[in-house]
Amino acid sequence: LNLLIPFMRPDTVESVADEPIDAVTFFWGAPADHADSIRLLQRSHLKVIWQCGSPDEAREAADAGVDAIMAQGVEAGGHVRGSTSTFTLISAVRDAIGALPMLAAGGLADGRALVAAIALGGDGGVFGTRFTAIPDYKPARKDVVRMRVNDGGWRFEPIDGGKRTRATYNLLSSPGGMIPKWLVDMNSVSAIADLFKALREQLQKHAKR
């Protein structure tokens, strides 16, 4: 289960601790601030993984007591923590955390990339966007994924004080798309979350009529 820290609620960790899962990943926060949550989950026999984008953050997570590190390079899809390429980051994170288990993430698409990640010090790899190009993905969009990778059709925007996310150009993410400029200018995850909460409440009221 992946927990994006800026979107967590006060009871999120307690709720997760009661679920029949094996591991929890924290992302986008200060490890020291969540040391108590890490220990709570471990007492519930869950493994805790910290996804990070720098050797310093990986070291801080190791000091906070996590079970493993996920080193995320700038090639990753979705929310992107790091600014360094995956294969540069892996070695630096390994040096920072010693023998602690480490997974590599970001831009891995085949067995060759996995072998390279392990050769550089990783213990395994995380594959995400790659699975949008397999036949079982509905609808199968191999052509779209290949086109986006080859023509540079990725949108990589700063949000909420420097946080970045990567997505393909579409009606939501493209300039002049469905997200109005005033909302983009707000540049705040919390403000956007509040907006969608208000919209959801209005929709619920409308549905009861």
Protein Blocks (a to p, Z undefined) as FASTA:
>chain_A
ZZdfklpcfklmmmmmmpccfbdcdehiafklmmmmmmmmmmnopacddddfbfklmmmm
mmnopabdcdddfkbghjdfblcdfklmmmmmmmmnomaccddeehiabfklmmmmmmno
pabdcdfklmmmgfklccdfkkmmmmmmmnopaccddeehhiacdddddfklpghiabdf
klmmnopaklmmmmmmmmmmmmmmmmmZZ
